[in-house]
Amino acid sequence: MRLPRPVLIATATATAAAALLLAPNGAVADPTPRPGAPVREGSGPSDGARAAGAPESAADRALTAPVTGLAPDAGAVRGYPREQVLAPDPENPADKSIKLGLAPYHSLAPRLNALQRLGDRVSVEVAGRSAGGHRLFLVTVTAPESDRQARAQERLRELIENAPVAAAEDPAVKRDYKTPVFFNNNIHGNEWEGTDASLKLIEKLATAQDASTADLLAHHRVYFNITANPDGRIAGTRANANGFDLNRDFVTASQPEVRAMRQIAIDKQPALMVDLHGYVNGTLIEPTTPPHGENYEYDLFLKNTYANALGMEAAVNGLGYTPERDGVEPAQIPFRDQEEGWDDWPPIFTPQYMPFHGTVAAHTVEFPMAVNNDEYDDLPVTELRRRASINVAIAGAAMRASLDYARTHRASLVADQIEVFRRSVTGAAQVPVSPETVPDVPGIGPEDVYTTDFPRAYVIPAGAASQRSAPAAARLIDHLLANDVQVRQATRDFRLGGKAYAKGSYVVDLRQPKRGMANVMLADGRDISDKVSVMYDISGWSLGRLWGATVDAVRTSELAVPDRAVRAAAKVGYVAPGGTQQSRLRLRLDDAREIAALNSLLAQGISVRRVADGSAIVPASARAKAAVAARTYDVAFDATKESGGAPLRRVRVAAAVTPGELFALREMDFDVVPVSTAILNAGFDWSRADVLFASSGLDPADLTPAARTALNTFLGRKGLVGRGAAGAALNTSAGLLPVEAVEGNPDANGVVRVVNSSGGGVTAGAPDHGFVYAPVWFTGLGAGVRVEQSYAGGAGGNPLVSGHWRALEDGSGGPAQAAGRASVVSGPHAVLFGTEPLFRDHPKGEFAQVARALLTVS
């Protein structure tokens, strides 16, 4: 299983004007005609052909009908429909969807063109492109709107978000706002059927003439992300072309598909959303088991999500599938039917991210009949297609039930979304769930109560004396802004919470519409180890601790700071003026951007040296190229008189790593060649590498004798950077560092406090927090082994700040056993990490530790 705008000032005149643009029943009130020809996305034929003998649907009949639509008007709010002719994709007989009788990716553009031709309800836009370059199609189904009406809808949406107190009293909102509903499909590429069910539902909505459909489309916009992961759909893989599970990426948004979904969330502001997945039998429908995200307005979320889940359950069970005849078990709702193990704690999943943009009913729905992985390879085609057709029907039933809920609860959905934003902008307290606050949800107990203590604001200081890393701070600010968090910058020095801050410091006031988003990213989080025995995925993720910037939480009642709103972080890159051409330049190596800048200079053949404090010294002759790097990577080159140091060179990294680690290495501009057990057994040319970074996919026990000899020869001559148990096993196999690796609880993960060695070349100056996932620590340290970093807490303490880390049943593997133990060690030819410094491209403040290790041992 398992997305900054200017604030509009609402006035009575503006809202009254908005009301005049829509008739009371939501029909078109503006006689302005729709202009001219359709948008043509690209050249070439746009029609698709039916398979021989296939029944002709309304969409098929529309394939050759003319398309009418709106010409593009960059920067303007356009009405609906927003039609365009999509250029076709080349036919791909290897598309994994075909075997299941489902829509291959190359069929989507012709089918969407045909759906647009069915009338004036369907619009298709390209929301972005996948990592593999495939288009992401966003379909909107709604009653037609003129440009003026669309602008009125945008004003109402902005009013709800930014002036919720006024919105709650505005009759135009209640009467005219078209409540947004969002269906997200196929985020896991080998969980296909949501796409096909959505195509069927779009056709039904486009052609239905009944009163309930007319009412739905008059009062709602229904959005469909047709396939969130076209790369995986084609390849039959869970992940995208970069190897990322997109439904784990919403905190970081490292992948283009997730950034597209993030923008949909921001721009469309859905009140209800459903994320369609597979496969759990019987059909799993959220809401979830504890723990529940503490930054949500969970009372509003649970009220709507549980009620809609009941409707979906009835619709799915009403299809009549049985365990005996069809192999389909009755639907299940984890909140009601399970105790733990399927939580909504981390905002890494789509339905757990969307509430921070105002969604008050959000669901993962898991179809029951597995057709991927071993089933895809082993089952007969007829059985696979039978199962897939059941899943399509169940997905359709879930979506139709959600539309029924949206239509019959439109007023309360909008009111609850307004209330989410009202609490945020006024600084109101959260309302804990209880039988009294959510009376229609049975079974609420103390195990379901999660709230947080919001600070008044966060400050990201400016100035070298207060800010650990200016590049990290700038990256964090830009990330907050990209997530629609409002950020302001001080125009003068100021004091806040008893501390002095310099002009240019950033202030994130939590009295803003997206306070939950700001806090879920910047807060430390919570140690929930004692709440449940197991978590579905990660339990700690704090950007405030893991992205390398200094971030202060401020708890004060007043927030009087001379400041201005910002749309982007101020640039921090520069090259210090040189008194003479002999002035050398110093580049810190504390951030991923600084590492990338270094690697770009080394790739150009610049002679760079590394000095004792870990920074890089660039010769004066390279000042012009340093200036380019400063602009490109937004990093600072300071003047220095320091000389000497060890020469640095471009490092070629052989990497047996996870997709996230590979992505992070390339983000830092290392020259990387992936390796694995199979690649080494096939005869890898080790002259192509200067160092091996290993954490996954390379088991010395499975190497041939020749491959093992070649590997050990390389490691003895060059070096190893190892991470986790797999990296430690390679170290032991090659006889490099005399250490014993102790594996902690493999289910443990989260943010931990660490103590860095002041003189270490790997972790000196690193952040005092790290991330663990199946943590490892090192004991039995022999001669020549240096402790670069240790878990904090002292013997028997607890280094965990936020997350879930318990001891195993025998008392081993817990945080008390790790406290005070070495988490990173180094020695001749090797550096070993027990932490996860590149996890899913996420803990960006830790990246430089791996880079320094690679530079050290190569």
Secondary structure, DSSP 4 states (H G I P E B T S, - for coil): ----PPPP---HHHHHHHHHTB-TTS-B---PPPPSSPEE-SSS-----PPTTPPP-HHHHTTTSPP------TTSPP-B---EEPPPPPP-TT-TTGGGT---GGGHHHHHHHHHTT-SSEEEEEEEE-TTS-EEEEEEE-S-B-HHHHHHHHHHHHHHHH-HHHHHH-HHHHHH--EEEEEEE-SSTT--HHHHHHHHHHHHHHH--SHHHHHHHHHEEEEEES-S-HHHHHHT-SS-TTS--GGG-TTT--SHHHHHHHHHHHHH--SEEEEEEE--SSPEES--EEEE-TTS-HHHHHHHHHHHHHHHHHHHHTT---HHHH--PPPB-HHHH-SSSSEE-STTSHHHHGGGGT-SEEEEEEESS--SHHHHHHS-HHHHHHHHHHHHHHHHHHHHHHHHHHHHTHHHHHHHHHHHHHHHHHTPPP----TTTSTTSTT--GGG-------SEEEE--STTT-S-HHHHHHHHHHHHHTT---EEESS-EEETTEEE-TT-EEEESSSTTHHHHHHHHS---B-TTT-S--SS-----HHHHSSS--EEE--S-----EEE-SSPPP--EE---SSTT-EEEE--SSHHHHHHHHHHHHTT--EEE-TTS-EEE-GGGHHHHHHHHHHHT-EEEEE-----EEE-PPEEEEE--HHHHHHHHHTT-EEEE--HHHHHTT--GGG-SEEEESSS--GGGS-HHHHHHHHHHHHHS-EEEEHHHHHHHHHHHT-S--EEEE--TT-EEEEEEEE-TT-TTTTT--SEEEEES-EEEES--TT-EEEEEESS-TT---EEEEE----TTS-SSHHHHTTSEEEEEETTEEEESS-TTGGG--GGGHHHHHHHHHHH-
